[in-house]
Amino acid sequence: MLFVRPARLSDLDAIAQMARTAQPVLHSLPHDRAALEARIALSEDSFRADVDFPGEEFYLFVLEDSATGRLVGTSSIVAAAGYAEPFYAFRNDALIHASRELHVNRKIHALTMSHELTGKSRLAGFYIEPSLRGDAAAHLMSRARMMYVAMNRRRFTPEVFTLLLGVTDDKGASPFWEAVGRKFFGRDFKDIELASGGRSRTFIAEVMPAYPIYVPLLPEPAQRVLGEPDPSALLAYEIHLEEGFEPDGYVDIFDAGPVLTAQVDRTSSVAGSEARTVREVALATNLEGAAYLVASQRAGEFRCVLATLPESEKGARTAGGHFAPLDAAARAALGVQDGEPVRCAPLYRATPQTEDAYMGDAQ
């Protein structure tokens, strides 16, 4: 059974291997082993800390196969993006150009450098091993983060966002970067991507244009990719939409990838979740119901799995309350026993998903 848990320093070798495999590079998983070890240590400290409001905490999660103990995915949450330096993105604006004399009134799409997302909690670092086909593991790895947010509200801001990969070609070149970024930096997209440190470096404001960029003046290939996820990020894009994230407010300053935002209270993992009580069953495959995310936080150790549970509107409530019938494998993965509380959220899948997309959040 696959389950999500916080990363530990003992996971360093496995996470380092995933960091080397991930393409493009995830800033939350640096290739440098010492830097990666420091990130995991920061994550351990963040999970242990008694937090009253979001700050410089960083939470790193791993996806583990309970049958083998092998790690097959990672994801993370940045408690406050740009905590030390502003987080930069392009804001989608509409500028009005009008002339009463010529009877002209035109609304022009423009991109304006913004750091309005600074300080907001950010989902980042999503990676699933390519050998995992289908979307169940991707849903679990991505949405487990929001289950953790739902169970630890004061650690995060009321609004969260995520930055997804923009369109690039087979060689890693970005049409938007070629039309905009290269004109100011004079360097390849990958070089600046690595140096940017997650869009929070002072040089971004020093070099990138301070005035609005008029979209109609950009080459057509650059216009076409505005706000479009890379094919490898399509599954992650759909998962975030199902969770309740919305696009169109911002795009990435380098590759124009979509920046999705959500009010935490309106996300599926918060608005659609409920507390249930674990009930022991012999074999979960005999159960009828729907797929649910099931999370526990026994003794502060967060765990999350996918399980089939009775749907609330179909009689899950009894005189004893809402129950979560779980078999031995699920209970072991969650670290819970019969009678203990868990939080459950339905796994909605409104549309079919592609099976060959694995990368998600850009950082």
Residue frames as qw, qx, qy, qz and C-alpha x, y, z in Angstrom:
[[0.000, 0.887, 0.463, 0.000, 0.00, 0.00, 0.00],
 [0.377, 0.424, -0.025, 0.823, 1.18, 3.51, -0.83],
 [0.357, -0.834, -0.391, 0.155, 1.10, 6.08, 1.96],
 [0.270, 0.737, -0.111, 0.610, 2.37, 9.62, 2.50],
 [0.666, -0.636, -0.241, 0.307, 4.43, 10.60, 5.54],
 [0.055, -0.967, 0.229, 0.096, 6.95, 13.32, 6.52],
 [0.728, 0.502, -0.387, 0.260, 10.47, 12.87, 5.18],
 [0.722, -0.668, 0.131, 0.122, 13.22, 11.81, 7.57],
 [0.010, -0.805, 0.563, 0.188, 17.00, 12.16, 7.45],
 [0.577, -0.161, 0.796, 0.089, 17.18, 8.38, 7.04],
 [0.670, 0.605, 0.427, -0.050, 15.47, 8.93, 3.65],
 [0.036, -0.804, 0.294, 0.515, 18.38, 11.04, 2.37],
 [0.300, -0.227, 0.799, 0.470, 19.78, 8.46, -0.08],
 [0.325, 0.493, 0.794, 0.142, 16.39, 7.74, -1.66],
 [0.153, 0.906, 0.266, -0.292, 15.44, 11.41, -1.88],
 [0.171, -0.660, 0.462, 0.567, 18.83, 12.27, -3.38],
 [0.339, 0.073, 0.841, 0.415, 18.19, 9.70, -6.09],
 [0.249, 0.745, 0.618, 0.003, 14.78, 11.24, -6.86],
 [0.041, -0.875, 0.035, 0.480, 16.36, 14.71, -6.93],
 [0.234, -0.401, 0.663, 0.587, 18.82, 13.53, -9.57],
 [0.291, 0.317, 0.859, 0.276, 16.00, 11.93, -11.57],
 [0.182, 0.788, 0.476, -0.345, 13.54, 14.86, -11.49],
 [0.275, 0.006, 0.404, 0.872, 13.47, 16.90, -14.68],
 [0.320, 0.704, -0.279, 0.569, 13.34, 19.83, -14.69],
 [0.390, 0.074, -0.662, 0.636, 15.18, 20.39, -11.43],
 [0.451, -0.758, -0.432, -0.186, 13.03, 20.86, -8.32],
 [0.119, 0.661, -0.363, 0.646, 14.39, 23.67, -6.14],
 [0.698, -0.534, 0.225, -0.421, 12.95, 21.98, -3.08],
 [0.955, -0.144, 0.226, 0.129, 15.19, 18.98, -3.89],
 [0.156, 0.870, -0.437, -0.166, 18.67, 20.37, -4.64],
 [0.879, 0.312, -0.353, 0.081, 21.23, 18.05, -6.24],
 [0.195, 0.562, -0.615, 0.517, 23.87, 19.05, -3.70],
 [0.636, -0.273, -0.718, 0.075, 23.75, 16.39, -0.99],
 [0.287, -0.152, -0.513, 0.795, 24.64, 18.74, 1.86],
 [0.268, -0.046, -0.045, -0.961, 21.96, 21.22, 0.78],
 [0.632, -0.216, -0.588, -0.456, 19.42, 18.43, 0.46],
 [0.531, -0.229, -0.718, 0.388, 20.29, 17.13, 3.92],
 [0.050, -0.084, -0.323, 0.941, 19.76, 20.65, 5.28],
 [0.460, -0.138, -0.316, -0.818, 16.32, 20.80, 3.61],
 [0.661, -0.265, -0.691, -0.122, 15.27, 17.51, 5.18],
 [0.392, -0.184, -0.596, 0.676, 16.55, 18.66, 8.57],
 [0.172, -0.027, 0.068, -0.982, 14.55, 21.90, 8.22],
 [0.599, -0.214, -0.515, -0.574, 11.48, 19.83, 7.38],
 [0.595, -0.255, -0.724, 0.239, 11.93, 17.65, 10.46],
 [0.187, -0.134, -0.417, 0.879, 12.30, 20.75, 12.62],
 [0.328, -0.106, -0.199, -0.917, 9.20, 22.30, 11.01],
 [0.635, -0.283, -0.643, -0.322, 7.01, 19.27, 11.69],
 [0.551, -0.282, -0.643, 0.450, 8.17, 19.18, 15.32],
 [0.117, 0.118, -0.197, 0.966, 7.86, 22.91, 15.95],
 [0.006, 0.647, 0.681, -0.343, 4.98, 24.40, 17.89],
 [0.176, 0.151, 0.351, 0.907, 3.78, 26.90, 15.28],
 [0.142, 0.593, 0.548, -0.573, 1.19, 29.62, 15.90],
 [0.468, 0.808, 0.062, -0.353, 1.50, 31.32, 12.49],
 [0.879, 0.356, 0.137, 0.285, 3.38, 30.55, 9.25],
 [0.206, -0.873, 0.323, 0.303, 7.00, 31.57, 8.93],
 [0.244, 0.652, -0.668, -0.263, 10.11, 29.99, 7.44],
 [0.674, -0.114, 0.713, -0.157, 8.88, 26.42, 7.92],
 [0.476, 0.397, -0.629, -0.470, 9.28, 23.90, 5.12],
 [0.748, -0.079, 0.568, -0.334, 7.41, 20.59, 5.08],
 [0.333, 0.414, -0.756, -0.383, 8.72, 17.73, 2.93],
 [0.832, -0.004, 0.390, -0.395, 6.57, 14.64, 2.35],
 [0.066, 0.347, -0.877, -0.326, 7.46, 11.29, 0.79],
 [0.856, 0.083, -0.091, -0.502, 5.35, 8.58, -0.82],
 [0.170, -0.423, 0.886, -0.084, 6.31, 5.14, 0.49],
 [0.749, 0.018, -0.554, -0.363, 5.36, 1.65, -0.64],
 [0.621, -0.521, 0.430, -0.397, 4.58, -0.18, 2.60],
 [0.995, 0.072, 0.041, -0.052, 5.24, -3.57, 0.99],
 [0.808, 0.336, -0.132, 0.465, 8.84, -2.76, 0.06],
 [0.478, -0.701, -0.107, 0.518, 9.72, 0.34, 2.09],
 [0.481, 0.154, 0.345, 0.791, 10.77, 2.03, -1.17],
 [0.081, 0.658, 0.206, -0.720, 10.18, 5.77, -1.67],
 [0.432, 0.369, 0.673, 0.474, 8.48, 6.60, -4.98],
 [0.100, 0.762, 0.351, 0.535, 7.52, 10.26, -4.72],
 [0.336, -0.282, -0.374, 0.817, 7.90, 13.57, -2.92],
 [0.000, -0.772, -0.358, -0.525, 6.00, 16.79, -2.41],
 [0.401, -0.163, -0.416, 0.800, 6.34, 19.79, -0.11],
 [0.099, -0.903, -0.386, -0.159, 4.74, 22.88, 1.37],
 [0.359, 0.210, -0.213, 0.884, 6.47, 26.22, 1.88],
 [0.179, -0.615, -0.649, 0.410, 4.72, 27.85, 4.84],
 [0.094, 0.903, 0.136, -0.396, 5.34, 31.41, 3.61],
 [0.730, 0.433, 0.246, 0.468, 6.71, 31.86, 0.08],
 [0.321, 0.674, -0.050, 0.664, 9.40, 34.52, -0.15],
 [0.609, -0.718, -0.294, 0.165, 9.87, 34.63, 3.62],
 [0.568, -0.441, 0.089, 0.690, 13.37, 36.12, 3.27],
 [0.052, -0.246, 0.379, 0.891, 12.97, 37.79, -0.15],
 [0.593, 0.347, 0.135, -0.714, 9.86, 38.62, -2.25],
 [0.519, 0.166, 0.817, 0.189, 8.29, 35.93, -4.39],
 [0.194, 0.443, -0.265, -0.834, 7.85, 37.21, -7.95],
 [0.437, 0.377, 0.802, 0.158, 5.23, 36.37, -10.57],
 [0.050, -0.088, -0.378, -0.920, 3.59, 38.12, -13.52],
 [0.307, 0.428, 0.636, -0.564, 0.08, 39.36, -12.76],
 [0.215, 0.425, 0.706, 0.524, -2.45, 39.22, -15.59],
 [0.049, 0.516, 0.275, -0.810, -3.74, 42.75, -16.06],
 [0.355, 0.641, 0.586, 0.345, -6.14, 44.41, -18.51],
 [0.208, -0.395, -0.020, 0.894, -5.05, 47.96, -19.45],
 [0.369, 0.770, 0.515, -0.074, -7.58, 50.27, -21.10],
 [0.270, -0.194, 0.318, 0.888, -6.42, 52.41, -24.04],
 [0.235, 0.729, 0.642, -0.044, -9.14, 54.78, -25.16],
 [0.150, -0.093, 0.200, 0.964, -9.60, 57.85, -27.37],
 [0.327, 0.609, 0.543, -0.476, -12.90, 59.74, -27.42],
 [0.251, 0.644, -0.285, -0.665, -11.86, 61.53, -30.60],
 [0.249, 0.305, -0.827, -0.401, -11.19, 58.29, -32.49],
 [0.832, -0.128, 0.008, -0.540, -14.03, 56.38, -30.79],
 [0.653, 0.262, -0.697, 0.137, -11.49, 53.78, -29.65],
 [0.584, -0.554, 0.411, -0.428, -11.74, 51.84, -26.44],
 [0.776, 0.260, -0.575, -0.007, -9.45, 48.84, -26.28],
 [0.738, -0.582, 0.307, -0.149, -8.70, 46.48, -23.40],
 [0.573, 0.590, -0.563, 0.081, -5.12, 45.22, -23.76],
 [0.930, -0.338, -0.113, 0.087, -3.78, 42.13, -21.96],
 [0.239, 0.767, -0.472, 0.364, -0.57, 43.00, -20.11],
 [0.841, -0.236, -0.407, 0.269, 1.78, 41.24, -17.71],
 [0.107, -0.851, 0.240, -0.454, 2.95, 43.20, -14.66],
 [0.497, 0.189, -0.720, 0.446, 5.71, 42.11, -12.29],
 [0.590, -0.608, -0.041, -0.531, 4.17, 41.43, -8.88],
 [0.293, 0.197, -0.841, 0.410, 5.18, 40.16, -5.46],
 [0.589, -0.321, 0.049, -0.740, 1.61, 39.93, -4.13],
 [0.898, -0.117, -0.404, -0.131, 2.03, 36.20, -3.49],
 [0.333, 0.394, -0.638, 0.572, 4.83, 36.84, -1.02],
 [0.269, -0.239, 0.608, -0.707, 4.01, 35.43, 2.39],
 [0.835, 0.020, -0.006, -0.550, 1.31, 33.05, 1.17],
 [0.658, -0.250, 0.710, -0.007, 1.66, 29.30, 1.69],
 [0.505, 0.559, -0.478, -0.452, 2.83, 27.44, -1.40],
 [0.930, -0.001, 0.365, -0.035, 2.55, 23.84, -2.58],
 [0.263, 0.783, -0.526, -0.203, 5.80, 22.80, -4.25],
 [0.098, -0.510, 0.855, 0.009, 8.19, 20.02, -5.18],
 [0.849, 0.115, 0.346, -0.382, 5.72, 17.46, -6.56],
 [0.297, 0.496, -0.768, -0.274, 7.39, 14.39, -8.11],
 [0.893, -0.035, 0.344, -0.288, 6.16, 10.86, -8.82],
 [0.386, -0.343, 0.784, 0.344, 8.40, 8.05, -10.02],
 [0.455, 0.345, -0.436, -0.696, 7.69, 7.48, -13.75],
 [0.179, 0.038, -0.977, -0.106, 7.20, 3.74, -13.20],
 [0.204, 0.363, 0.739, -0.529, 3.90, 4.47, -11.40],
 [0.077, -0.227, -0.627, -0.741, 1.19, 4.40, -14.06],
 [0.286, -0.667, -0.673, -0.142, -2.29, 5.81, -13.47],
 [0.017, -0.658, 0.046, -0.752, -3.40, 8.78, -11.40],
 [0.711, -0.615, -0.334, -0.068, -4.13, 7.31, -7.95],
 [0.711, -0.249, -0.185, 0.632, -0.57, 7.79, -6.67],
 [0.242, 0.334, 0.094, 0.906, -0.44, 11.31, -8.09],
 [0.419, -0.679, -0.294, -0.525, -3.71, 12.26, -6.37],
 [0.775, -0.535, -0.279, 0.190, -2.45, 10.86, -3.08],
 [0.634, -0.064, -0.085, 0.766, 0.97, 12.53, -3.28],
 [0.096, 0.412, 0.154, 0.893, -0.44, 15.92, -4.28],
 [0.451, -0.613, -0.275, -0.587, -3.60, 16.14, -2.20],
 [0.718, -0.378, -0.479, 0.335, -2.09, 14.71, 0.99],
 [0.324, 0.118, -0.194, 0.918, -0.49, 18.13, 1.42],
 [0.326, -0.402, -0.143, -0.844, -3.90, 19.79, 1.61],
 [0.751, -0.444, -0.478, -0.098, -5.05, 17.13, 4.07],
 [0.594, -0.167, -0.388, 0.684, -2.11, 18.17, 6.27],
 [0.006, 0.253, -0.004, 0.967, -3.11, 21.83, 5.86],
 [0.557, -0.473, -0.402, -0.552, -6.69, 20.93, 6.83],
 [0.781, -0.433, -0.425, 0.143, -5.45, 19.32, 10.04],
 [0.572, -0.353, -0.145, 0.726, -2.96, 22.09, 10.88],
 [0.242, 0.859, 0.369, 0.260, -4.63, 25.34, 9.86],
 [0.252, -0.952, 0.041, 0.168, -2.59, 27.76, 11.96],
 [0.646, -0.319, 0.430, 0.544, 0.63, 26.62, 10.31],
 [0.368, 0.243, 0.589, 0.678, -0.51, 28.04, 6.96],
 [0.128, 0.179, -0.005, -0.975, -2.08, 31.14, 5.45],
 [0.563, 0.406, 0.510, -0.509, -5.78, 31.38, 4.49],
 [0.699, 0.659, -0.090, -0.263, -4.78, 31.40, 0.81],
 [0.659, -0.320, 0.591, 0.337, -2.41, 28.92, -0.84],
 [0.576, 0.715, -0.197, -0.343, -0.91, 28.79, -4.32],
 [0.776, -0.161, 0.526, 0.310, 1.18, 26.59, -6.54],
 [0.252, 0.726, -0.401, -0.498, 3.35, 27.20, -9.59],
 [0.883, 0.163, 0.440, 0.020, 3.15, 24.59, -12.35],
 [0.482, -0.219, 0.547, 0.648, 5.60, 23.91, -15.16],
 [0.435, 0.683, -0.035, -0.585, 5.15, 26.01, -18.28],
 [0.886, 0.439, 0.146, -0.008, 5.45, 24.70, -21.84],
 [0.182, -0.700, 0.595, 0.351, 8.94, 23.75, -22.99],
 [0.764, 0.443, -0.373, -0.284, 10.18, 21.79, -25.99],
 [0.977, -0.049, -0.183, 0.095, 12.09, 18.49, -26.05],
 [0.612, 0.332, -0.317, 0.644, 15.34, 20.37, -25.41],
 [0.423, -0.534, -0.490, 0.544, 13.97, 22.28, -22.43],
 [0.147, 0.080, 0.134, 0.977, 13.60, 25.59, -24.28],
 [0.100, 0.633, 0.643, -0.419, 10.67, 27.83, -23.32],
 [0.293, 0.607, 0.449, 0.586, 8.96, 29.95, -26.03],
 [0.236, -0.942, -0.216, -0.103, 8.08, 32.57, -23.44],
 [0.617, -0.608, 0.160, 0.474, 11.62, 32.70, -22.07],
 [0.558, 0.146, 0.424, 0.698, 13.03, 33.16, -25.57],
 [0.115, 0.744, 0.407, 0.518, 10.63, 36.06, -26.17],
 [0.329, -0.900, -0.056, -0.279, 11.03, 37.79, -22.81],
 [0.743, -0.635, 0.127, 0.168, 13.53, 36.46, -20.29],
 [0.790, 0.069, 0.213, 0.571, 16.45, 35.98, -22.65],
 [0.274, 0.792, 0.149, 0.525, 16.14, 39.60, -23.78],
 [0.335, -0.882, 0.136, -0.301, 16.92, 40.77, -20.25],
 [0.766, -0.533, 0.352, 0.073, 19.20, 38.03, -18.88],
 [0.417, 0.716, -0.530, -0.181, 21.02, 36.98, -22.03],
 [0.130, -0.342, 0.923, -0.119, 21.30, 33.42, -20.68],
 [0.402, -0.117, -0.844, -0.334, 19.58, 30.06, -21.13],
 [0.650, -0.471, -0.180, -0.569, 16.33, 29.28, -19.35],
 [0.871, -0.241, -0.407, 0.133, 17.82, 26.36, -17.38],
 [0.486, 0.195, -0.377, 0.764, 20.67, 28.50, -16.02],
 [0.209, -0.361, 0.160, -0.895, 18.36, 31.16, -14.59],
 [0.781, -0.349, -0.353, -0.380, 15.86, 28.52, -13.44],
 [0.784, -0.146, -0.473, 0.374, 18.54, 26.99, -11.23],
 [0.330, 0.165, -0.296, 0.881, 19.79, 30.35, -9.99],
 [0.310, -0.525, -0.219, -0.762, 16.35, 31.73, -9.15],
 [0.093, 0.053, -0.806, 0.583, 15.95, 29.74, -5.95],
 [0.021, -0.530, -0.837, 0.135, 12.19, 29.41, -6.34],
 [0.090, 0.722, 0.385, 0.568, 11.45, 32.91, -7.74],
 [0.446, -0.876, -0.178, 0.050, 12.71, 34.72, -4.64],
 [0.683, -0.124, 0.053, 0.718, 16.03, 36.23, -5.65],
 [0.059, -0.767, -0.091, 0.633, 16.84, 39.94, -5.64],
 [0.196, -0.257, 0.585, 0.744, 18.30, 39.77, -9.15],
 [0.212, 0.523, 0.795, 0.223, 14.82, 39.05, -10.55],
 [0.019, 0.913, 0.339, -0.227, 13.63, 42.55, -9.66],
 [0.274, -0.671, 0.303, 0.619, 16.97, 44.03, -10.74],
 [0.201, -0.183, 0.735, 0.621, 16.94, 42.52, -14.23],
 [0.189, 0.498, 0.825, 0.189, 13.33, 41.76, -15.24],
 [0.041, 0.453, 0.295, 0.840, 11.23, 44.58, -16.77],
 [0.030, -0.233, -0.580, 0.780, 9.70, 46.99, -14.26],
 [0.419, 0.248, -0.034, -0.873, 6.95, 48.12, -16.64],
 [0.776, 0.236, 0.482, -0.333, 4.01, 46.10, -18.01],
 [0.169, -0.188, 0.809, 0.531, 4.64, 43.80, -20.97],
 [0.623, 0.335, 0.031, -0.706, 1.94, 44.13, -23.61],
 [0.672, -0.002, 0.740, 0.008, 0.98, 40.60, -24.62],
 [0.697, 0.664, 0.252, -0.099, -0.12, 41.47, -28.22],
 [0.231, 0.873, -0.419, -0.096, 3.44, 42.63, -28.89],
 [0.519, -0.419, 0.743, 0.049, 4.90, 39.22, -28.02],
 [0.251, 0.250, -0.816, -0.457, 5.62, 36.61, -30.73],
 [0.767, -0.119, -0.262, -0.574, 2.69, 34.26, -31.34],
 [0.711, 0.002, -0.688, 0.146, 4.48, 31.17, -29.87],
 [0.176, 0.080, -0.602, 0.775, 4.98, 33.06, -26.60],
 [0.483, -0.123, 0.070, -0.864, 1.35, 34.19, -26.51],
 [0.757, -0.058, -0.535, -0.370, 0.08, 30.64, -27.06],
 [0.628, -0.056, -0.708, 0.318, 1.82, 29.23, -23.99],
 [0.142, -0.387, 0.338, -0.846, 0.68, 31.90, -21.52],
 [0.603, -0.218, 0.417, -0.644, -0.83, 30.12, -18.53],
 [0.892, 0.166, -0.319, -0.275, -0.57, 26.72, -20.22],
 [0.689, -0.510, 0.514, -0.019, 0.88, 23.77, -18.26],
 [0.158, 0.478, -0.817, -0.282, 3.54, 21.60, -19.85],
 [0.778, -0.011, -0.499, -0.382, 2.15, 18.23, -21.01],
 [0.528, 0.048, -0.768, 0.359, 4.05, 16.60, -18.14],
 [0.018, 0.033, 0.550, -0.834, 2.11, 18.79, -15.68],
 [0.447, -0.226, -0.438, -0.747, -1.39, 18.23, -17.08],
 [0.605, -0.365, -0.707, 0.017, -2.33, 15.64, -14.46],
 [0.347, -0.262, -0.469, 0.769, -1.11, 17.88, -11.63],
 [0.148, -0.081, -0.141, -0.976, -3.08, 20.77, -13.19],
 [0.560, -0.326, -0.567, -0.509, -6.31, 18.73, -13.17],
 [0.566, -0.332, -0.673, 0.342, -5.71, 17.53, -9.61],
 [0.178, -0.154, -0.297, 0.926, -5.32, 21.10, -8.38],
 [0.343, -0.179, -0.309, -0.869, -8.49, 22.18, -10.19],
 [0.623, -0.361, -0.669, -0.183, -10.39, 19.33, -8.50],
 [0.459, -0.266, -0.559, 0.637, -9.00, 20.47, -5.18],
 [0.055, -0.888, -0.427, 0.161, -10.42, 23.94, -5.77],
 [0.377, -0.429, 0.206, 0.794, -7.50, 25.92, -7.15],
 [0.454, 0.826, 0.311, -0.119, -8.17, 28.58, -9.78],
 [0.624, 0.071, 0.271, 0.729, -5.93, 29.80, -12.65],
 [0.267, 0.763, 0.382, 0.448, -5.73, 33.10, -14.58],
 [0.297, -0.943, -0.085, 0.123, -4.58, 35.52, -11.89],
 [0.220, -0.800, 0.499, 0.250, -0.84, 35.07, -12.41],
 [0.924, 0.348, -0.127, 0.092, 1.71, 33.33, -14.61],
 [0.788, -0.378, 0.106, 0.474, 5.31, 32.39, -13.97],
 [0.047, 0.912, -0.179, -0.367, 7.87, 35.07, -14.79],
 [0.257, -0.485, 0.731, 0.405, 10.21, 32.68, -16.62],
 [0.099, 0.037, 0.907, 0.408, 8.16, 30.15, -18.62],
 [0.442, -0.071, -0.144, -0.883, 4.64, 31.68, -18.23],
 [0.326, -0.182, -0.928, -0.001, 3.39, 28.48, -16.57],
 [0.444, -0.646, -0.377, -0.494, 0.10, 28.68, -14.65],
 [0.075, 0.158, -0.658, 0.733, 0.01, 29.93, -11.08],
 [0.485, -0.469, -0.650, -0.350, -3.01, 28.45, -9.32],
 [0.070, -0.262, 0.506, -0.819, -4.48, 29.96, -6.16],
 [0.512, -0.431, -0.706, -0.232, -7.11, 28.76, -3.67],
 [0.413, -0.546, 0.301, -0.664, -8.84, 29.84, -0.49],
 [0.100, 0.194, -0.948, 0.232, -8.09, 27.07, 1.98],
 [0.436, 0.146, 0.612, -0.643, -11.64, 27.09, 3.37],
 [0.703, 0.434, -0.016, -0.564, -13.03, 26.35, -0.10],
 [0.271, 0.435, -0.834, -0.207, -10.75, 23.46, -1.02],
 [0.806, -0.107, -0.481, -0.328, -12.06, 19.91, -1.17],
 [0.599, 0.041, -0.689, 0.407, -9.70, 18.76, 1.57],
 [0.003, 0.007, -0.502, 0.865, -11.13, 21.32, 3.99],
 [0.533, 0.036, 0.027, -0.845, -14.73, 22.00, 2.96],
 [0.800, 0.081, -0.427, -0.414, -15.31, 18.39, 1.88],
 [0.441, 0.193, -0.825, 0.296, -13.54, 16.56, 4.68],
 [0.686, -0.541, -0.046, -0.485, -14.93, 15.13, 7.90],
 [0.169, -0.459, 0.809, -0.325, -13.80, 13.36, 11.04],
 [0.866, -0.068, -0.360, -0.340, -14.50, 9.62, 11.22],
 [0.583, -0.531, 0.577, -0.213, -13.71, 6.82, 13.62],
 [0.296, 0.395, -0.845, -0.205, -11.61, 3.83, 12.53],
 [0.860, -0.096, 0.321, -0.385, -13.40, 0.50, 12.44],
 [0.243, -0.402, 0.854, 0.221, -11.48, -2.72, 11.88],
 [0.862, 0.334, 0.036, -0.380, -12.43, -4.84, 8.85],
 [0.818, -0.176, 0.497, 0.229, -10.83, -8.00, 7.54],
 [0.495, 0.110, 0.564, 0.652, -10.58, -7.09, 3.86],
 [0.132, 0.541, 0.083, -0.826, -11.19, -3.63, 2.40],
 [0.087, 0.105, -0.712, -0.689, -11.77, -5.00, -1.12],
 [0.070, -0.436, -0.896, -0.051, -15.17, -6.26, 0.04],
 [0.003, 0.564, 0.398, -0.724, -16.33, -2.75, 0.89],
 [0.292, 0.663, 0.529, 0.442, -18.68, -0.71, -1.27],
 [0.194, -0.855, -0.185, 0.444, -18.29, 3.04, -1.51],
 [0.458, 0.869, -0.041, 0.182, -16.00, 5.64, -3.02],
 [0.711, 0.166, -0.255, 0.634, -12.30, 6.47, -2.94],
 [0.330, -0.936, -0.083, -0.090, -11.31, 8.67, -0.03],
 [0.370, 0.527, -0.503, 0.577, -8.16, 10.32, 1.23],
 [0.744, -0.613, -0.261, -0.045, -7.75, 9.16, 4.83],
 [0.342, 0.593, -0.423, 0.594, -5.29, 10.99, 7.10],
 [0.725, -0.596, -0.321, 0.131, -4.15, 10.50, 10.67],
 [0.191, 0.737, -0.355, 0.542, -1.96, 12.48, 12.99],
 [0.849, -0.477, -0.226, 0.026, -1.37, 10.08, 15.83],
 [0.682, -0.543, 0.035, 0.488, 1.26, 11.43, 18.24],
 [0.010, 0.834, -0.197, -0.515, 1.99, 14.19, 15.75],
 [0.311, -0.231, 0.779, 0.493, 3.05, 11.80, 12.97],
 [0.582, 0.469, 0.002, -0.664, 1.04, 12.65, 9.85],
 [0.299, -0.036, 0.900, 0.315, 0.09, 9.81, 7.52],
 [0.566, 0.423, 0.056, -0.706, -2.27, 9.66, 4.52],
 [0.288, -0.007, 0.916, 0.280, -3.59, 6.81, 2.35],
 [0.507, 0.052, -0.366, -0.778, -6.30, 6.13, -0.22],
 [0.151, 0.085, 0.956, -0.237, -9.11, 3.83, 0.89],
 [0.320, -0.347, -0.638, -0.608, -12.63, 2.84, -0.13],
 [0.048, 0.146, 0.665, -0.730, -15.16, 4.17, 2.38],
 [0.097, 0.657, 0.747, 0.029, -18.95, 4.35, 2.56],
 [0.115, 0.417, 0.178, 0.884, -20.18, 7.67, 1.24],
 [0.042, 0.088, 0.538, -0.838, -21.64, 10.00, 3.85],
 [0.507, 0.100, -0.051, -0.855, -24.89, 10.61, 2.01],
 [0.703, 0.036, -0.617, -0.350, -25.47, 6.84, 1.72],
 [0.828, -0.474, -0.178, -0.242, -25.74, 6.01, 5.37],
 [0.576, 0.305, -0.561, 0.510, -22.22, 6.14, 6.76],
 [0.208, -0.410, 0.429, -0.778, -23.66, 7.81, 9.85],
 [0.594, -0.327, -0.734, -0.049, -24.89, 5.47, 12.57],
 [0.549, -0.803, -0.205, -0.107, -25.68, 5.91, 16.22],
 [0.751, -0.441, 0.044, 0.490, -21.94, 5.80, 16.87],
 [0.025, -0.812, 0.224, 0.538, -21.07, 8.50, 14.36],
 [0.655, 0.663, -0.307, -0.192, -19.12, 8.37, 11.10],
 [0.817, -0.336, 0.443, 0.154, -16.98, 5.29, 10.67],
 [0.384, 0.710, -0.537, -0.247, -13.94, 4.58, 8.50],
 [0.959, -0.104, 0.261, -0.037, -13.73, 0.81, 7.94],
 [0.270, 0.780, -0.561, -0.068, -10.04, 0.06, 7.29],
 [0.972, 0.015, -0.227, 0.057, -8.22, -3.22, 6.80],
 [0.774, -0.506, 0.049, 0.378, -4.95, -4.16, 8.48],
 [0.619, 0.235, 0.197, 0.723, -2.75, -2.73, 5.70],
 [0.024, 0.762, 0.188, 0.619, -4.43, 0.68, 5.83],
 [0.596, -0.796, -0.082, -0.074, -4.40, 0.79, 9.63],
 [0.801, -0.282, 0.089, 0.520, -0.72, -0.11, 9.70],
 [0.462, 0.435, 0.202, 0.746, 0.16, 2.52, 7.10],
 [0.181, -0.794, -0.138, -0.564, -1.75, 5.16, 9.05],
 [0.295, 0.188, -0.681, 0.643, -0.43, 3.96, 12.41],
 [0.493, -0.252, 0.180, -0.813, -3.94, 3.79, 13.91],
 [0.018, -0.079, -0.984, 0.159, -6.06, 1.23, 15.71],
 [0.230, -0.552, -0.736, -0.317, -9.76, 0.50, 15.97],
 [0.325, -0.791, -0.475, 0.206, -11.65, 3.42, 17.55],
 [0.383, -0.408, 0.050, 0.827, -9.10, 6.13, 16.73],
 [0.349, 0.821, 0.226, -0.391, -10.05, 9.31, 14.81],
 [0.486, 0.015, 0.507, 0.712, -9.05, 10.01, 11.21],
 [0.289, 0.618, 0.045, -0.729, -9.91, 12.79, 8.73],
 [0.509, 0.238, 0.769, 0.304, -11.45, 11.72, 5.42],
 [0.281, 0.594, -0.089, -0.748, -12.05, 13.60, 2.17],
 [0.811, 0.422, 0.400, -0.068, -13.64, 12.22, -1.02],
 [0.352, -0.318, 0.566, 0.674, -11.39, 11.79, -4.03],
 [0.559, 0.676, 0.280, -0.391, -13.37, 13.48, -6.79],
 [0.347, -0.181, 0.665, 0.636, -12.49, 12.70, -10.38],
 [0.472, 0.601, 0.249, -0.595, -14.70, 14.69, -12.68],
 [0.651, 0.664, -0.250, -0.269, -12.83, 13.93, -15.90],
 [0.970, 0.054, 0.000, 0.239, -10.53, 11.16, -17.16],
 [0.281, -0.861, 0.350, 0.241, -6.87, 11.75, -16.46],
 [0.640, 0.617, -0.457, 0.000, -3.82, 11.17, -18.61],
 [0.936, -0.345, 0.015, 0.067, -1.57, 8.33, -17.46],
 [0.802, 0.181, -0.041, 0.568, 1.84, 9.55, -18.56],
 [0.058, 0.790, -0.123, 0.598, 2.19, 12.83, -16.68],
 [0.747, -0.315, -0.468, 0.352, 4.28, 12.78, -13.51],
 [0.342, 0.009, -0.234, 0.910, 5.84, 16.17, -12.86],
 [0.122, -0.811, -0.571, -0.035, 3.69, 18.76, -11.19],
 [0.202, -0.958, -0.060, 0.196, 4.75, 21.81, -9.22],
 [0.574, 0.751, -0.198, 0.258, 7.58, 23.70, -10.85],
 [0.032, 0.713, -0.563, 0.416, 9.70, 23.95, -7.73]]
